């Protein structure tokens, strides 16, 4: 079992807010990988998002560089604190924070295999 990240950010970059991010990810028509459509795309958990930062993002723990092509900005996770706050991660520094869901942050979908 493993995790696959989409090769590009969804919706062309910034998502207007966390609620819209959920809607964008649940639309399988927007997410084709290697010519195949999958119906199980979702926002990564805060742990999965951190692994993306470290392994295929600018965290560069594996020495591969930012092979995921992540923007130097914040990305939403699926981890909520309450009705108003969800966890995001800064891909410029690796820090995770709870932030208000009405903020515009990037989204990178994942799916398990």
Secondary structure per residue as TSV (DSSP state, phi and psi in degrees):
chain	resnum	aa	ss	phi	psi
A	1	X	-	360.0	147.2
A	2	X	-	-159.8	-170.6
A	3	X	E	-127.6	135.4
A	4	X	E	-114.8	130.4
A	5	X	E	-99.7	144.3
A	6	X	-	-59.6	152.2
A	7	X	S	-80.3	-13.7
A	8	X	S	-139.0	162.2
A	9	X	-	-66.4	148.6
A	10	X	G	-83.2	151.4
A	11	X	G	61.0	28.2
A	12	X	G	70.8	17.1
A	13	X	S	127.3	-123.5
A	14	X	E	-63.4	138.4
A	15	X	E	-102.8	135.5
A	16	X	S	-56.2	-42.3
A	17	X	-	-160.5	170.8
A	18	X	H	-58.9	-39.0
A	19	X	H	-62.1	-45.6
A	20	X	H	-64.3	-32.5
A	21	X	H	-60.2	-42.0
A	22	X	H	-61.9	-41.5
A	23	X	H	-65.2	-41.5
A	24	X	H	-62.5	-44.2
A	25	X	H	-68.6	-32.4
A	26	X	T	-79.7	-1.6
A	27	X	-	-94.6	99.5
A	28	X	G	-66.2	-17.9
A	29	X	G	-67.6	-22.3
A	30	X	G	-87.5	-4.5
A	31	X	-	-130.8	92.3
A	32	X	E	-114.8	129.8
A	33	X	E	-122.4	124.6
A	34	X	T	54.2	36.4
A	35	X	T	80.4	2.9
A	36	X	E	-118.5	139.3
A	37	X	E	-93.5	136.5
A	38	X	-	-122.8	146.9
A	39	X	S	-100.1	3.1
A	40	X	-	-113.2	27.0
A	41	X	-	-66.6	145.9
A	42	X	E	-155.8	168.2
A	43	X	E	-72.4	142.8
A	44	X	-	-72.6	151.8
A	45	X	-	-68.4	170.2
A	46	X	H	-62.8	-35.3
A	47	X	H	-66.1	-47.5
A	48	X	H	-63.1	-40.1
A	49	X	H	-62.4	-40.1
A	50	X	H	-65.2	-38.6
A	51	X	H	-64.1	-36.1
A	52	X	H	-64.9	-43.1
A	53	X	H	-59.6	-46.2
A	54	X	H	-72.4	-40.4
A	55	X	H	-96.9	-35.5
A	56	X	T	-125.5	4.9
A	57	X	S	-112.8	-163.3
A	58	X	T	-70.5	-6.9
A	59	X	T	-65.8	-29.6
A	60	X	-	53.9	34.5
A	61	X	T	-62.5	-28.0
A	62	X	T	-93.6	-2.7
A	63	X	S	77.2	18.6
A	64	X	-	-94.6	-11.2
A	65	X	-	80.9	-172.0
A	66	X	S	-84.1	65.9
A	67	X	T	-70.2	-15.9
A	68	X	T	-80.5	-8.1
A	69	X	-	64.7	35.3
A	70	X	-	-74.0	144.5
A	71	X	-	-72.8	156.3
A	72	X	S	-84.1	62.7
A	73	X	S	-151.7	-168.7
A	74	X	E	-90.3	146.3
A	75	X	E	-125.4	139.3
A	76	X	E	-77.3	143.6
A	77	X	E	-108.1	174.2
A	78	X	E	-87.2	-5.4
A	79	X	E	-76.2	119.3
A	80	X	E	-101.5	151.8
A	81	X	S	-99.3	-43.8
A	82	X	S	-159.9	-165.8
A	83	X	S	-64.9	-21.4
A	84	X	S	-104.6	-21.2
A	85	X	E	-121.5	141.3
A	86	X	E	-136.3	157.6
A	87	X	E	-82.6	136.5
A	88	X	E	-128.9	167.7
A	89	X	E	-132.6	132.7
A	90	X	E	-80.8	122.5
A	91	X	T	-87.8	5.0
A	92	X	T	-89.6	-25.6
A	93	X	T	-137.9	-9.0
A	94	X	-	85.2	-2.5
A	95	X	-	-76.3	140.6
A	96	X	E	-106.1	141.9
A	97	X	E	-143.1	153.1
A	98	X	E	-84.9	136.9
A	99	X	E	-140.1	158.1
A	100	X	E	-64.3	139.0
A	101	X	T	-68.6	-10.3
A	102	X	T	-88.2	5.5
A	103	X	S	-79.4	151.1
A	104	X	-	-94.6	107.1
A	105	X	E	-128.2	164.5
A	106	X	E	-73.3	161.1
A	107	X	-	-136.0	132.1
A	108	X	-	-128.3	114.2
A	109	X	E	-74.3	154.3
A	110	X	E	-134.4	163.1
A	111	X	E	-148.6	149.5
A	112	X	E	-91.9	152.5
A	113	X	-	-134.0	360.0
